[in-house]
Amino acid sequence: MKSPVQLFFAIAVLLATATVAAQVYKWVDKDGQVQYTDTPPPPGAAKVEPKKIAKASPSATATTSAATVAGKPVEAAKTSKDKAKDAAKEVEKRRKETIDQNLKDDDIARVAKANQERCKGATAALLEFESGRPLNRTKENGEREFVSDEERAASIVRMRTAMTESCK
């Protein structure tokens, strides 16, 4: 047999929950979602409807638990679970979009840096070829040879083309 103190607390809890009346606010947020809160909505919320929850009697509590078994709140729980899954999917989708955008931004920055380096190299080479002084290069066998006028002209055209492509 339970002690009288435990029985008293059990009855007090049942009576306390049965006699509570609460103010609930139903409102539509800026995204068009219906929100239910026990605190007043933020200023500027459209369509605020204060609702009073009726006092429950002990027999109503039993009816509520029977309705839970019948499936009404269970269906509401399923829809809230579905909403939670949808919200989680949306968060994951936004996270992936952010990662993709960051990768694209990194690629754009990498290409811009490579173009900048190519531009500097082409500019320096063009100045060297247009200087008019004799240029030489080392062959594979270690001998040095001078750059011919035809090679110089072709290199100048190549460097100018590289500059127009990379120096934007």
MISE-21632 format. One record per residue (C-alpha): residue in three letters; x, z, y. Coordinates in Angstrom, 2 decimals, padded with zeros to 5 digits. Each point is the difference from the previous one (the first is absolute). Layout:
N
+---------+---------+---------+---------+
: residuo :       x :       z :       y :
+---------+---------+---------+---------+
:     ALA :       X :       Z :       Y :
...
+---------+---------+---------+---------+
This chain:
168
+---------+---------+---------+---------+
: residuo :       x :       z :       y :
+---------+---------+---------+---------+
:     MET :  000.00 :  000.00 :  000.00 :
:     LYS :  001.23 : -000.85 :  003.48 :
:     SER :  000.73 :  002.72 :  002.49 :
:     PRO : -002.49 :  000.56 :  002.83 :
:     VAL :  002.61 : -001.00 :  002.57 :
:     GLN :  000.48 : -003.42 : -001.60 :
:     LEU : -003.76 : -000.47 : -000.21 :
:     PHE : -000.38 :  000.97 :  003.67 :
:     PHE :  002.65 : -002.53 :  001.12 :
:     ALA : -001.56 : -002.75 : -002.11 :
:     ILE : -003.43 :  000.61 :  001.55 :
:     ALA :  001.51 :  000.24 :  003.51 :
:     VAL :  001.76 : -003.33 : -000.42 :
:     LEU : -003.16 : -001.71 : -001.26 :
:     LEU : -002.06 :  001.41 :  002.87 :
:     ALA :  002.64 : -000.87 :  002.59 :
:     THR :  000.16 : -003.62 : -001.09 :
:     ALA : -003.74 : -000.23 : -000.27 :
:     THR : -000.65 :  001.21 :  003.55 :
:     VAL :  002.64 : -001.96 :  001.88 :
:     ALA : -001.24 : -002.61 :  002.46 :
:     ALA :  002.58 : -002.32 :  001.48 :
:     GLN :  000.09 : -002.58 :  002.76 :
:     VAL :  001.22 : -003.38 : -001.24 :
:     TYR :  000.76 : -002.98 :  002.23 :
:     LYS : -000.46 : -003.58 : -001.12 :
:     TRP :  001.77 : -002.56 :  002.19 :
:     VAL :  001.49 : -003.48 : -000.08 :
:     ASP :  003.70 : -000.31 :  000.83 :
:     LYS :  001.66 : -002.87 :  001.90 :
:     ASP :  000.55 : -001.91 : -003.28 :
:     GLY : -003.71 :  000.14 : -000.84 :
:     GLN :  000.40 :  002.60 : -002.76 :
:     VAL : -002.65 :  002.71 : -000.30 :
:     GLN :  001.57 :  003.45 :  000.21 :
:     TYR : -001.50 :  003.40 : -000.92 :
:     THR :  001.68 :  003.09 :  001.46 :
:     ASP : -000.85 :  003.60 :  000.75 :
:     THR :  001.80 : -000.25 :  003.34 :
:     PRO : -001.27 : -002.05 :  002.94 :
:     PRO :  001.38 : -003.55 :  000.03 :
:     PRO :  002.58 : -001.09 :  002.57 :
:     PRO : -001.28 : -001.13 :  003.41 :
:     GLY : -001.12 : -003.59 :  000.08 :
:     ALA : -001.23 : -000.11 : -003.61 :
:     ALA : -003.02 : -002.24 : -000.31 :
:     LYS : -003.30 :  001.15 : -001.54 :
:     VAL :  000.49 :  003.74 : -000.40 :
:     GLU : -002.78 :  001.58 : -002.03 :
:     PRO :  000.13 :  003.79 : -000.41 :
:     LYS : -001.65 :  001.07 : -003.24 :
:     LYS : -000.95 :  003.46 : -001.17 :
:     ILE :  000.46 :  000.82 : -003.66 :
:     ALA : -003.01 :  001.86 : -001.30 :
:     LYS :  000.39 :  003.47 : -001.38 :
:     ALA :  000.25 : -000.04 : -003.75 :
:     SER : -001.84 :  002.43 : -002.18 :
:     PRO :  001.31 :  001.24 : -003.35 :
:     SER : -002.43 : -002.30 : -001.80 :
:     ALA :  001.19 : -002.93 :  002.17 :
:     THR :  003.56 :  000.72 : -001.11 :
:     ALA : -001.09 : -000.37 : -003.60 :
:     THR : -001.78 : -003.25 :  000.89 :
:     THR :  003.14 : -001.26 :  001.73 :
:     SER :  002.11 :  000.66 : -003.07 :
:     ALA : -002.64 : -001.74 : -002.12 :
:     ALA :  000.18 : -003.00 :  002.36 :
:     THR :  003.74 :  000.00 : -000.43 :
:     VAL : -000.47 : -000.31 : -003.71 :
:     ALA : -002.69 : -002.64 :  000.54 :
:     GLY :  002.67 : -002.12 :  001.68 :
:     LYS : -000.80 : -000.22 :  003.70 :
:     PRO :  003.09 :  001.83 :  001.35 :
:     VAL :  002.04 : -001.50 : -002.82 :
:     GLU : -000.81 : -003.48 :  001.37 :
:     ALA :  000.98 :  001.16 :  003.49 :
:     ALA :  003.26 :  001.29 : -001.45 :
:     LYS :  000.62 : -003.35 : -001.64 :
:     THR : -000.51 : -001.80 :  003.27 :
:     SER :  002.34 :  002.39 :  001.77 :
:     LYS :  002.56 : -000.56 : -002.78 :
:     ASP : -000.44 : -003.73 :  000.48 :
:     LYS :  000.48 :  000.46 :  003.74 :
:     ALA :  003.15 :  002.01 : -000.64 :
:     LYS :  001.31 : -002.72 : -002.32 :
:     ASP : -000.83 : -002.66 :  002.60 :
:     ALA :  001.74 :  002.03 :  002.70 :
:     ALA :  003.06 :  000.43 : -002.24 :
:     LYS :  000.04 : -003.75 : -000.68 :
:     GLU : -000.24 : -000.69 :  003.74 :
:     VAL :  002.89 :  002.38 :  000.73 :
:     GLU :  002.09 : -001.69 : -002.72 :
:     LYS : -000.90 : -003.44 :  001.38 :
:     ARG :  001.05 :  001.03 :  003.53 :
:     ARG :  003.22 :  001.51 : -001.35 :
:     LYS :  000.85 : -003.25 : -001.80 :
:     GLU : -000.84 : -002.01 :  003.12 :
:     THR :  002.30 :  002.23 :  002.05 :
:     ILE :  002.81 : -000.42 : -002.53 :
:     ASP : -000.52 : -003.78 : -000.04 :
:     GLN :  000.03 : -000.11 :  003.80 :
:     ASN :  003.18 :  002.09 :  000.11 :
:     LEU :  001.65 : -002.36 : -002.50 :
:     LYS : -001.05 : -003.00 :  002.10 :
:     ASP :  001.35 :  001.70 :  003.12 :
:     ASP :  003.28 :  000.71 : -001.82 :
:     ASP :  000.22 : -003.63 : -001.13 :
:     ILE : -000.66 : -001.22 :  003.55 :
:     ALA :  002.68 :  002.34 :  001.36 :
:     ARG :  002.47 : -001.11 : -002.68 :
:     VAL : -000.61 : -003.69 :  000.77 :
:     ALA :  000.33 :  000.65 :  003.74 :
:     LYS :  003.31 :  001.80 : -000.53 :
:     ALA :  001.32 : -002.82 : -002.23 :
:     ASN : -001.04 : -002.57 :  002.64 :
:     GLN :  001.75 :  002.01 :  002.70 :
:     GLU :  003.22 :  000.11 : -002.04 :
:     ARG : -000.26 : -003.72 : -000.79 :
:     CYS : -000.52 : -000.70 :  003.70 :
:     LYS :  003.11 :  001.98 :  000.96 :
:     GLY :  002.11 : -001.76 : -002.65 :
:     ALA : -001.26 : -003.46 :  000.95 :
:     THR :  000.58 :  000.69 :  003.71 :
:     ALA :  003.57 :  001.17 : -000.62 :
:     ALA :  000.74 : -002.98 : -002.26 :
:     LEU : -001.50 : -002.44 :  002.50 :
:     LEU :  002.19 :  001.42 :  002.78 :
:     GLU :  003.02 : -000.36 : -002.27 :
:     PHE : -000.78 : -003.63 : -000.89 :
:     GLU : -000.85 : -000.94 :  003.60 :
:     SER :  003.17 :  001.61 :  001.39 :
:     GLY :  001.99 : -003.20 : -000.60 :
:     ARG :  003.08 :  001.75 : -001.33 :
:     PRO :  001.34 : -001.03 : -003.39 :
:     LEU : -001.66 :  001.81 : -002.95 :
:     ASN :  001.48 :  000.31 : -003.44 :
:     ARG : -001.13 :  001.32 : -003.34 :
:     THR :  001.70 :  000.95 : -003.24 :
:     LYS : -000.55 : -002.13 : -003.08 :
:     GLU : -000.41 :  001.43 : -003.51 :
:     ASN :  003.67 : -000.68 : -000.77 :
:     GLY :  001.09 :  002.04 :  003.04 :
:     GLU :  000.90 : -002.87 :  002.32 :
:     ARG : -001.34 : -000.11 :  003.53 :
:     GLU : -001.70 : -003.08 :  001.37 :
:     PHE : -001.46 : -000.82 :  003.41 :
:     VAL : -003.73 : -000.64 :  000.49 :
:     SER : -000.63 : -003.66 :  000.80 :
:     ASP : -002.10 : -001.14 :  002.94 :
:     GLU : -002.78 : -001.17 : -002.35 :
:     GLU : -000.09 :  003.40 : -001.73 :
:     ARG :  000.00 :  001.71 :  003.39 :
:     ALA : -003.00 : -002.12 :  001.20 :
:     ALA : -001.93 :  000.65 : -003.26 :
:     SER :  000.69 :  003.74 :  000.29 :
:     ILE : -001.21 :  000.04 :  003.61 :
:     VAL : -003.28 : -001.67 : -001.08 :
:     ARG : -000.36 :  002.49 : -002.89 :
:     MET :  000.64 :  003.01 :  002.26 :
:     ARG : -002.51 : -001.20 :  002.63 :
:     THR : -002.63 : -000.49 : -002.70 :
:     ALA :  000.71 :  003.49 : -001.36 :
:     MET : -000.31 :  001.43 :  003.51 :
:     THR : -003.37 : -001.69 :  000.65 :
:     GLU : -001.31 :  001.43 : -003.29 :
:     SER :  001.34 :  003.53 :  000.31 :
:     CYS :  000.41 :  000.69 :  003.73 :
:     LYS : -003.63 :  000.34 :  001.02 :
+---------+---------+---------+---------+
